[in-house]
Amino acid sequence: MKARQSGLIAALVLTLAASGWLAAQEEGEAGERPAKEKREAGRAVVASRPATGARGGLPAIDFTVPERRPLAAEGAEFAAPLSFRPPPPAPVAAPRPQAPQLPFRFVGVIDDEGTRSVLLMEGNRLHVVQSGEQIDGRYRVERIGDTAIEFTYLPLLQRQTLPTASS
């Protein structure tokens, strides 16, 4: 294990020394002639070294980068991210609350000197009401007609009709 560690350390030291030497060489060349960049016919050309360098007459390396054009609007969908998840469900509007079914049963009508009252049964309770009166703060009698009684369910302000049996 010691031999392996010492070998790795030696390789690290050699790598650092080589990279330091190359950096020093490039600094010396950069001081003599800076890198040039020029545009030719829509291409960017970067000359990194002179045509004949100090390293044995190697030719210069030219990096040619084509100019980027923006994507056309109709071809941009190919780069859109894909997802295998189903799309989220469309928001569903909550159903509007409805008044409960009328709990009353029509029993009869009392006409007393032009004042009309209605007898209504709610379970075992008997209600005697006139137009405009409220029943337990839940319903208000709006109109008493010959064939129907109109109520307003007060929590939702919805109108409901109870048919009466005409005889």
C-alpha positions in Angstrom: 0.0 0.0 0.0 2.9 2.3 0.7 4.4 1.8 -2.7 1.1 2.6 -4.4 0.7 5.8 -2.4 4.3 6.9 -3.2 3.7 6.2 -6.9 0.5 8.3 -6.9 2.3 11.2 -5.1 5.2 11.0 -7.6 2.7 11.1 -10.6 1.0 14.1 -9.0 4.3 16.0 -8.5 5.3 15.3 -12.2 1.9 16.4 -13.5 2.1 19.7 -11.5 5.7 20.3 -12.7 4.8 19.7 -16.3 1.7 22.0 -16.2 3.8 24.7 -14.5 6.5 24.4 -17.2 3.9 24.6 -20.0 2.3 27.7 -18.4 5.7 29.4 -18.2 6.3 28.6 -21.9 3.0 30.0 -23.0 3.4 33.1 -20.9 6.7 33.8 -22.7 5.1 33.4 -26.1 2.1 35.4 -25.1 4.4 38.3 -24.2 6.0 38.2 -27.6 2.9 37.9 -29.8 -0.7 38.1 -28.5 -3.4 35.8 -29.9 -5.3 37.4 -32.8 -9.0 37.2 -33.6 -10.4 38.2 -36.9 -13.7 37.7 -38.8 -13.6 36.3 -42.3 -16.8 35.6 -44.3 -19.1 35.0 -41.3 -16.5 32.9 -39.4 -14.5 33.6 -36.3 -10.8 32.6 -36.8 -8.5 32.6 -33.8 -4.8 32.3 -34.4 -3.2 31.0 -31.2 0.5 31.0 -32.4 2.5 32.4 -35.2 2.9 30.4 -38.4 6.3 29.1 -37.2 6.5 28.8 -33.5 9.4 28.4 -31.1 8.7 24.6 -30.8 10.3 23.2 -33.8 8.5 25.1 -36.5 5.0 23.8 -35.9 2.2 25.4 -38.0 -0.3 27.7 -36.3 -3.6 26.2 -35.2 -6.7 27.9 -36.4 -10.0 27.3 -34.7 -12.9 28.1 -37.0 -16.2 28.6 -35.3 -19.3 29.0 -37.5 -21.6 31.9 -36.6 -24.7 31.0 -34.7 -28.1 31.9 -36.2 -31.2 32.2 -34.0 -33.7 29.3 -34.3 -36.7 29.8 -36.4 -40.0 30.0 -34.5 -41.5 27.1 -36.3 -38.5 24.8 -35.6 -38.0 25.6 -32.0 -40.4 22.9 -30.7 -37.8 20.2 -31.2 -35.8 21.6 -28.3 -38.8 21.8 -26.0 -38.5 19.6 -22.8 -40.4 16.4 -22.9 -42.4 15.0 -20.0 -44.0 11.6 -19.6 -46.4 12.9 -17.0 -49.9 13.5 -18.0 -51.0 17.1 -18.3 -52.6 18.5 -15.2 -56.3 18.3 -15.1 -58.2 21.3 -16.2 -59.6 23.3 -13.2 -63.2 22.4 -12.6 -65.4 25.1 -11.3 -66.9 24.1 -8.0 -70.6 23.4 -8.3 -72.8 26.3 -7.1 -74.3 25.4 -3.7 -78.0 24.7 -3.9 -80.7 25.1 -1.3 -81.9 21.9 0.2 -85.3 20.5 -0.7 -88.2 22.3 1.1 -88.9 20.5 4.4 -92.5 21.8 4.5 -95.8 20.1 3.6 -98.8 22.3 2.7 -101.7 21.7 5.1 -104.1 24.5 4.5 -104.9 28.2 4.1 -106.7 30.6 6.7 -108.3 33.7 5.3 -109.1 36.1 8.2 -110.6 39.4 7.1 -108.3 39.8 4.0 -105.2 38.5 5.8 -104.0 35.2 4.3 -102.1 32.7 6.5 -100.7 29.3 5.5 -100.5 26.2 7.6 -97.2 24.2 7.0 -96.0 21.0 8.5 -92.3 20.5 9.1 -91.9 17.0 10.6 -94.1 17.1 13.8 -94.2 21.0 14.0 -97.0 23.1 12.6 -96.1 26.6 11.3 -98.7 29.3 10.7 -97.1 32.0 8.6 -98.0 35.0 6.4 -96.1 36.7 3.6 -92.9 38.3 4.7 -92.4 36.2 7.9 -89.4 34.0 8.5 -89.4 30.4 9.6 -86.5 29.6 12.1 -84.2 32.1 10.3 -83.8 29.7 7.4 -86.7 30.5 5.2 -88.8 33.6 4.4 -92.3 33.4 2.9 -92.2 35.7 -0.1 -95.7 35.3 -1.6 -98.7 33.1 -1.0 -100.5 32.4 -4.2 -103.6 30.3 -5.1 -101.5 27.4 -6.6 -98.0 27.9 -4.9 -96.1 29.4 -2.0 -92.8 31.1 -2.8 -90.0 30.9 -0.2 -86.4 32.3 -0.1 -83.8 30.1 1.5 -81.9 32.8 3.4 -78.4 31.4 3.7 -78.1 31.3 -0.1 -80.8 33.8 -1.1 -82.4 31.2 -3.5 -86.0 31.1 -4.3 -88.1 27.9 -4.0 -91.7 27.1 -4.7 -94.0 24.8 -2.9 -97.1 23.8 -4.9 -100.4 23.8 -3.1 -103.3 21.5 -3.8 -106.2 23.6 -5.0 -109.7 22.2 -4.3 
